[in-house]
Amino acid sequence: MRIEEQIEIEASRERVWEVVGRPAEYPRWLAGITRFEPQTSAEPAHAEKDDAGKDNDTRKKKDAGKADDDGTAEGEAADGAPASAEAAVGSRYSMLMHVGSADVGGLIEVVECDPPDEMAWTSITGIDQRGRWRLRDCNEPGHTKVTLRLSYGSPGGLSGVLVDRLSAPEVSRNLRRGLRRLKAEIEEKPIEDGEASLAEQGKGLAASVVHELGSLRVLIEAGVIRPIRPDKLAKAAMTLVRWGRSPAAGFITGAVVHPDETAVIDDLGTLTWREIDQRSNALAHSFSDAGIKEGDGVAIMCRNHRGFVETTVAVAKLGAHALYLNTAFAGPQLTEVVKREKPVAIVYDEEFSELLSDAAERRKRFVAWQDSDRLDDPTLRELIGAGSSEAPVPPEEVGKAIILTSGTTGTPKGANRSSPQSMDPAVSLLSKIPMRSGETSHIAAPLFHSWGFAHFTIGMLLGTTFVLTRKFDPEDCLAQIQRHRADHLVVVPVMMQRILDLDEDIRAKYDTSSLKVVAASGSALPGDMATEWMDYFGDTLYNLYGSTEVAWATIATPREMRAAPGTAGRTPRGTILKIYDDHGAEVAQGKTGRLFVGNDMLFEGYTGGGSKDFIDGLMATGDVGRVDEAGRLFVEGRDDEMIVSGGENLFPKEVEDTLARHPGVADVAAIGVDDEEFGQRLRAFVVAEKSKSPGEDELKKHVKSNLAGFKVPREIWFLDELPRNATGKVLKRELKEIEKEPK
């Protein structure tokens, strides 16, 4: 089992090494470590001679001869054997790590030590384990990227799976907590321990065991844990050890377990798991020949097709970082994002070549999807044809996926997220959304968006067949479901609305009875859309509320949305949700406040620096809401969208939902604008139904008959359409730029 965590610290490598280079002090701040005691050794193993003839161990401890107050030389135990406070090659420690109710460990020895860059150790006795610290300079001067990797052995077979399931989440959380404590100590700031909440909720051993057994039940029911040939099981286990839990591991494992099953169906045809594994090998080798190496950033601006999948897997096989660009971004936005993130290469669909003309300047460029035969840049098809299908050497570090925020109210930010180190994220989703192994999923939501990418990730675990189309068309979506007997449909709400807007005789042409799950996220479901959808397509709708930063917070099931229309549902397994007021105090049930979440997929911070607010170890979603007496969440809007008008606080979403229920309204959004008399006033933007033309007074009367008087918009402007991004979110920053009422 290999677990790796990273953090960025505002300090030099030398300053970080002052703490990291003293293993005996680890129990003070490295969560889960209960012992790291220096052991004496007359002749340290692995001592190497430098050019001057001095052994490397002595060179690393040049200051060890200074006397302490008691007369004993620093770095020398009372019996005269070396036991330096600072690590050196050959230093030995008795190490124990707390997992569950037991302490496991043994004698370990430092086998690499290169201050202030690297330190590695391996076990001599006890549990088979290895550890490594790696310190690297960040792009921002005076900042250091700190990586801590821990690998340990477990028995094979089902018992190995059980050991991994029971130990990996706790070990992973402890490493994250330890790095946060390290950061807080070095930066001399309060601890913002985003993972502490999950590990420090007072769960006893019995409760932990019950929780983990429940997780195993979820995985068994989903078909993730199932009978498998011993040779395939061994190969799959080795893949996880070598490649971590990355897209590379997902498709390598798929090629072992079900090589000839269909993995991708797109506009060009079908590809099996074995074919994508081999094609991504070839692509990785060609990328490497072009100069892309481990740790580099590769920007990907592709629609939903095999090129997106193969590039993602190939980049992961190199250990490079994938930066997913929004296909709806304008040229200046792309230039700004690329300038900030600094990828060395861009993989793009030909249709975006003009938009990327400035952003792609002086970068390696490759075309994923071509519409013509006249191209200046090499294509993925050419690279795959030229590369070797042999598996590349696994990278030292697993690459990251960088998903951009929506940028609806400002500049898009890069949300940094490592590959998950445990099965808990999958368990969390599968505990609420009944997807099963070997099913077919039509992912209509953009793969570059966190929602589409989440289903791509979980689909690798389930061995899902992915049905992809480059562009969404509501009737074609229904045709894809019928043609491939899709079990799942993954959408954003605006796609649902476009399907519902089809004439009923068009919808009736297609058999969608195969659908077991319609998974929606990306923006709030407006008005009564959930009920309208389920009335026509059946009670298979699951709506996830979350954000790019926290991944998910709650999931609403069909039963919950039937019982309480508009709810965002309840938290899934392994997730904590709390609501706080502006002073950081938890609010009473039913009261509105800021939403804070804890789970195993919190992002690691923005690539440009900064993060979200933390309270009690939980991360802010950026929204406000309330929980009803049944524990169901209702999201009331963005915490920065609250409008104070005439001393009254109101959020646009409630007004938007009310207007959306009017039969003459096809689409609606509301914002706050400055007002000299009231401070702010509410302005609504409405797109009328084609066959109806409601007036402003009629709509105001509709709001007043359903909500308090102060929530009635002061003005309602009519538009032909609302500005939206590729995932359907309304771009309210563009609405604010409209200065005159449209005629």
N, C-alpha and C positions, 0 to 999 in steps of 0.2 A: 504494500500500500504506500503510495507516495502522496504527500500533502505539501502544498506550497502556498505561502502567503507573502504579500508585499505591502509596503507602506512607504510614503514619501515623508521625509523628515527635514525640517528647516534647520539644517546644520551641516557642517563639513563632514567628510568621511572620517577624518581624524577624530572629530568630537564624538561621532557615533561609535567609533572603535573603542574609545575610552570605556564605554559601557559593555559593548558586545564582546570585547576581547578579554573580559574577566568572567569566565564561566562559573566560578565559585559563587558569584552574586546572582546567578540566574533565578534561584528560587524566590528572590525578593520581588521580581517584577515579571518573570516569564510564567504566565499562568499554566498550571498543570504540572510544572516541574517542582517536585518536593525535595529533591536532593541533587547536588552537583558538586560533590566534595572532592578536592584534590587528593590524589593517591601518590605515594612516593614510589620511585622506581630508580634503581641504581644505574640502569643502562637503558634509557628511553629507546623504544623501538622506532624504526624509521628515521633515526637521526641521520642527516646527510652532511657531507663535508662541503664547505664553500671553497672558493679559489684560494683563500689564504690558509686553508688547512684547518680552520676552526669548524667545529660541528655547528650545524644550522641551529640546533636547539640553544647552544650558548649564545650565538649571534642574536637570536630573537630576544634573549633575556639579558641584554648588555647592562641593564640597570639593576640586575638582581643582586649585585654585591653590596648595595647600600645597606647599612645596618639599621635595624629597627631600634626602638627605644629599649627593648629588652636585651639588646646585644646580638640577637639572632639576625643573620642576613636575610633581607627580604627575598622571597623566592626559595627559602630553605626551610624545611620542616625542622622540628626540634631534634630529630634524630640525624640531621645533616643531609638527608636526601632532598633532591629538588622538588619543590611544590610551589611553583611561582603563582602569584596572583593573576598574572597575565598568561594567556594560553601560548603554547609553543609546540612545534612539532615534537611528538613523543609524550606530551603531557597526558596524564591519565586521570580520569574522574570516575567516581562511583555515582551513577546517574539513576534517578528514579522518576517516573512519569505517572501521574495519577489518571487512571482510566476506569470509569464506573466506580466500583467500590474497592479497587485494588491498585497497588503501586507496582508498576512493571519497569524493568530496566536491567542494569548490570554494569559491568566495567566497560568504559569506552576510552578510546585513544584518539588524540588529535593527529590527523595524518597530513593535513595541509594547513599552513598558517602564513599568510602574506599580508601583514598589516599595511594599510588599513582597507584591504580589498576583499580578502577571502579567508575563511576558516572552515575546515571540514573535519568531521570525526566519524569513526566507525566503531562498532561494538567488538569487544573481545570475548566477553562472557554474557550470558543472559539473552534477552530477546534480540533477535537479529535486527539491527537498526543502523541507519546512517543519517547524519545531519550536515547541513551546509549553510553558512552565512555568506551572503554576497552583497557588497556595498558598491554602488555605482553613482557617478555624478549625474544629476538631472540636467535638463535643458536650462532650467532656471538656476542661475549662479547661487552657490551657497546651499543648495538642496541636495539631498542624498536619497537614492532609491535603495531601500533595504529589503532584501529577499531572504526568507528563512524557509528552507526545505527540510522535511523530515520524511524518511522512508523507513518502513519497518515490515518485517515478514509476518505472515499469518499462514495457518495451515490451508491446504487446498480443499477442494470439494465444497459441500454445503456448509461445513463448519467454518471454512474460510470466509464464505459469504456472510455468515452470521457474525464472525469476529469483525469484519469490515463494517457491517451495518451498525454494530454496537459501539465500535471504537472511533471510527472515522469522524462522525459529526462532532464528538466531544473534543478530539484532538485538533480538528480544524478550528473550532471555536476558540480553543485555548491559545493556539498560535496567533489568531487574529487579536485576541485580547492582550496577549503579551506584547505584540507589536504596537498596539495603541498605548500601552503603559510605557513602553520604551520611548515612543514619540513624546508623550506627556512629560516624562522625566527630563529628556534632553531639551525640549523646548520650554520647559518650566511653565507648563500650562495645565489647567485642570484636565483630568482624564475624560475623554469623550469616547467611552467604551461602547461602540455600537452593537457589540455581540454579547455584552455581559448579561443583558436582560434574559436571553434564552438559557444561559447556563446557570444563572444565579436566582432562579425563581423558587428556590427551596425544594426542588423535587428530590425526594428520597430515592433510594435504590429501587424500591418496589415500583414507584411511579415511573422511573426511567425505563425499567425493564418492560413494563406494560406499554409505555410509549413506543419503544423500539419494536416490540412484538406486533403492535398495531401497524407500524410502518411496514414490517415484513408482510403482513396480511394484505396491505394495499398493493405491494409489489407482486405478490403471488396472484391476486385477483386480476391484475392488469396483464399478467403473463410475462412480466419482466424476469421473475424468478420462476423457472420451469425446467423440466428434465432436459438435459442436453448431453450429447456424447462426450465422454471424458476428454478425448483429444481436443475437441472444439472448446470445451470449458478451459482447458489448460492454455490454449492459444489466446482465448479471449482474456484470461487473467493476465497473461504476459503482456498483452497489448496495453491494458490499463497501467501496468507497472512502467512500461517504456514510454507511453504517450500521454499519460494522465487522462483526465476526462475532458477531452477536446473534440472538435469535429473530426480531427484526424483519427482519433481512437474510435469514434462512432462509426465511421465508414470502414476502417480496417476490421473492426469487430463484426460489422455486418457482412463483410466479404468472407469472413470465417464461418459465421453461424448460418447465414442464409444467402450464399453467394449468388444464386441464380434467380432470386426473387426480384421483382421490379422495385427499384428505389425511386426513380423519377419518371414521370410522364409530363412532357412539356410540348410546346408547339412543334418541336422537331422529331418527336417520337418517344421511345422508352430507353432507359438505361438500367441495368441491374446494379446491385451493390458491388459485385466484383468489377464491373466495368468502370464505375465511378472511382473505385479504389485505384485501379490501374491507370486510368486517365489522369487522376489527381497526382499520382506518383510522377507521371511524365511531365505534367505541368509544373510540379515543384522543382524537378531537375532543370527545366528550361528557365524558370524564374531564377534559380540559383546561378545558372550560366549567365543570366543577364545582370547579375550582381546583387540580387536581393538575398539578404542573409538574416540569420536569427536576430530578433530584436528590432528589425526594421519595421516601419509602418507601410501598409499597402492599402490605399483607398479603393473602395469598391463602389461603383455607381452603376448598378445593374437592376433591371426589372426582374420579375420572378421567372427564372429559366435555369437550365443546367449550368450556364456559365457562372451564375451566382454561387451555386452549390460547389462546383468544381474549384472555383477560385478560393472559396472559404476553406475547403479541405486542404488544398495545396498550400495555402498560406500557413495553416496550422501545422502542416507537416514540416515546414521550415522553421517553426517557432517564431514567425513574424506576427505582427499585430495587425488585425483587420479593422479598418476604419470604414464604417458603412455610411455612405453619403445619400441624402434624401433626393430622390429623383425629381422632386418638385421644387428644389432650391433654384433660385435665380443665380446668374453668373457671379454677381458681387458676393452673395452669401457663400458660394462655393470657394471663391478666392480667399475669403476671410477664414473659412474653416480650414482649408488646406494650408494656408500660411501659418495658422496657429498650430496645427497638428503635425505638420512637416513629414508627410509620407514620402517615401522615396519613389513610389510608383503609383500609377492609377490604372485600374482596370475598369473599362466603361463600355456601355452600349453606344454604337455609332451615332445614334440620334442625339446624344448629349455632347458630341464633339465640339460644337460651337459654344455651348454653355461653358465647357471646360477649357476653352482656348487660353484663357489667362491663368486659371488655377493649375493647369497641367504643364505650364511652361517650365522647362529645365527639369522635368521628371520623366522617368521611364513610363511609357504608355503602351497599353495593350487593349485590343478590342475584344469584348466578350460576345457581342451580338452585332452582326454586320447586316446592313440593308443594301449595300452596293458592293461592287467588285473593285472599286478604286479607293484604296485605303493607304494612308501614309504610315500607319503603325501596324506591327504584327498582330495577328489574331490568336485567340486561344486555340483554335483548331490547328493552326500552324505550330504553335508551341507544343501541343499535345502530340502531334505527329513527329516532332523532332526529338522529344525527350524519351528517356528510358522508363519503362514501366516497372523497373525494380524499386523496391521500397527505399526511400531515403533514410539516412541516419537520423534517429530521433534527436531533437534539439535538447540542449541542457535545460531550457525553461519553456514552459507552455506559453504560447502567445495569448494575447488578450483580445477580446472583442470590444470595440469602442462604438457604442450606439449614441447617436446624437439626439439631444432633446428636441422637442417639436419646434421651438422657436416661435410659438404663437404670439408671445408678448415681447420678445426681444431676440438677441442673437443666439442661435443654437449653440449648445455646449456639448462637449464630448464627455460621456459618462463612462468611466473606466471600470471594466468588470473582468475578473479572472474567470477561468472555467470553474464550475462548481467542483468542490473537493469531496462531496458526499452525495448520497442519493436523496437527501432530504428535499431539495427543490422539486424533484420529480414526484416524490411522495406527496408533497404539499398540493400540487395541482391534481394529481390522480385521485387524491382523497375526496375531491369535490366534483371533478369532471370525469365521467366514466369512459375514458378512452382505453382501448385494449390493444395488445400486441398483434401485429400483422394486419391491421385495418388500413383503410385508404382515407387520406385526408386531402381535401382540396383547400390549399392555403391561398385564399384570395387576398388576404391582407398582405401588404408589402413585406418581403423578407427582411428588408433593411430596418424595419420598425421593430421595437422590442417585442411586440405581440406576435408578429409573424415569425421572428427569430426564435422566440420561446417555443413555438410549436415545431419549428425545424429541429431544435435541440432535443425536445422530448420525443420527437418522432424517430430520431436516431436510436434512442434507447428502446423504443417499442418496435422497431423494425417496420415503421410505417411506409406505405407507398405514397409519395408526395405527388399530387396533381397540381401543376403550375401553369399559369397563363401569363403572358407578358403584360397584357392590359385587361383591366376589369370591364366586363360588359354584363349587365344584369341578366339578360336572357341567356348569354353564353354560359354564365355561371350555373344556371339551372340545367343547361344542356350537359355541362361537364359532370354534374352530380349524377344525372341519369346515365350518361355514357359509361362512367367508371364505377357506378354503384357506390359512390363515396359514403363513408361512414361519418366523416366529420366535415364541417365547413367552418373555416376560420376567417372571420370578417371584422371590419370596423363598422360602426353604426351607420355611416353614410351609405355603405354598400347595401345594408339591409333596407334602408329607405328607398334606394333606387330599385331594388327588387320589388318592394311593396308598391311602388309607383307604376309598375308594369300593369297593363290592362289584364284583368282577371282571365280573359280567354288565352292570353299568352302564357301566364303562369300555369294554367291548367294543362297546357300541352306537355309538360314535363313531369316525370315520375320522380319525386324526391323522397319517397318512402324509405329509402335506404338510410337516411340520415338518423344517426343516434345522438349526435352532438352538434349543435351550432354554437361555436365559441366566439363571443364578441368582446372587444375591448378597444382601447385607443381613445375613446371619448365617451361622454355620458350618453345614455339612451334617452332621447328627448320624449317628453310627453308620455303617451300611452303606446309607444312603439313596441315595447316588450309584449304587451298583451295582444296587440294587433298581429304581431309576428306569430306568436304561439297559437292564436285562434286559427291561423291559416296553415302553418307548417307543423303544428304539434308542439307538445311541451318538451322540447329538446334544447332549449336555449339556456346557455350559461354565460353570465356577464361578469367579467373580471374587472375590478377596480384596482388601480395601482399607478405607478409612474415609472419613468425610465430609471430613476434613482433607487427606488425601494423595490422594484420589480412588481410585487403584488401586495395587496393589503387584505382584500376581501373578494369572495366569489359568491354571486347570487345564483341560486338554483331555480329551476322553473317553479317549484312549489313556493319558494320565498317571493318570487316576483308576482305570482298569482295572489298570494296573501297580502302583499304590501307593494303595490306598483310603485316604481321609482327607487326601490331599495338597491343598495350595492351589495347586500348580502352579509355574510358573516366571515370571520377569519378561517382559513384552512389550517390544517395541521402545521405545527411549528411556527405559527405567526402570532404576534402579539400586536394589538391595536389599543392605543389609549388616546384620550382627548384632553387637551390642556387649554387653559385660558392664556391670556397675554402675559400673565405673571408666572407661568410655569406650574400652576396648580391644577390638579386633575379636576375636571368638571363633573357635576352630578349627571346621572342618566337623564337623557332627554334634552340636556343643554348643549348649545352649540359651542364648538371650540376648534382649535387647530388639531389636525390628525397626525399622529406619530406612530411609526410602525417598526417592528423588529422581526427579521427573518434571516435565513441563510443566504440571501441574494442581494443584500444591501450593496450598493456600488461603492467603489473605493475612493471616490472623489472625482472632481472634474479634471480633465486633462490639462486645462489651463490654470488649475489651482482652485482651491476652495471646496466646500462641500455644503451639505444641508445642515440645518440646525439639529442638535441632539438634546433630548431631555430624558434622564433616567435610562440612558443607553438606547433609546429609540430615536429613529430618524424621521424628520418632518417630511410629509408628502407634498406640502405646499398648498393643501386644501383645508377647508373647514367643513365640519359636519356634526352630526349627532347620532346617538344610538338609541333606538326605541326600547320599550320594555321587554321585547322579545330578543334583544341583542342584535338587531339588524341595523346596519349602517345606512345613513342617508347623507350623501355628499351634497353640500349646499353651494359650493363654488370655490374658486381660488381664494387663498387668504389675502392676496394682493388686489382682489377685485371688489372687495367690500366697498360699498358706497355709503357715505354719510350725507344724507340730504335732509336739511332742516332739523338736524339733531337725531334723526332716525337711521339705524343701521339696516342695510338690506343687501342681499346678494342677487346678482342677475339671474342665476339659474332657476330660481323658483318662478320668476316672472317669465323666463323663456319657456319653461315647461307649461305654464298656464296658457300662454299664447299659442304654443304648438298644438294644444288640444282644440283650438278653434278650427272648425271645418274649412275655413277660407285661408288658412295659413299652411304653406308648404315647408317653409324654413324660417328660422328666427334666431337672432342673437341680440344681446343687450349689453351696453357698456355705460360707465359713468363718465360724464363730461363736466367741465367746470361750469359753475353757475355763480354769478355775483351775489345773488340774494340768498341762496340756500347752500352755498359751498359746492355742492355737486347736484346733478340731476340725472335721472335715468333716461337714456335714449335707446329705443328699440329699433332694430332693422328687420324688416319682414319681407319674405318672398311669398307672394300670394299664389294660391292654387290657380292653375291655368284657366279653369272654367269659372272662377269666382274672383271678385274684386272687393274685399271688405274695406270699409273706410276706416280712417284713424279713430273716429269717435266710436265706431262699433267695437273696435278692438280694445279701446280703453275701458269701455263699459263692461266688456267680457272680463278683463282683469279685475276691475272693481267689484264685480259680483262674486269673485272667487278669492280675492286677497284683500288685505287691509288697504285703505285708501292711499297711504303714503307709498305703496308699492306700484301704483299705476304710473307707467312711463309718462314723462312730461311731453315727449314727442315720439312719434313713430314715423320712421322713414322707410319707403318702399324701394327695394332693389330687385333687379332681374335675377341675381344670384349672390350668395355670400362668398367671400374669399375663403377658400379652404386649402389646407396642405394635402399632401398625398395620402395621409391617413384619415382625412376627413375632419380634422380639427379646424374650427373657425379661426382665422387669423385676425384677432381683435386689434392688433397693432395697425392693421390696414384700415379697419373700420374707424379708428380714431383719427386717421389722416383725411377722412372725408369731411370737408369743411362746409359744404352746402348741401341742403336737402335736394336729392335727385328730383327732377321733374317727371 
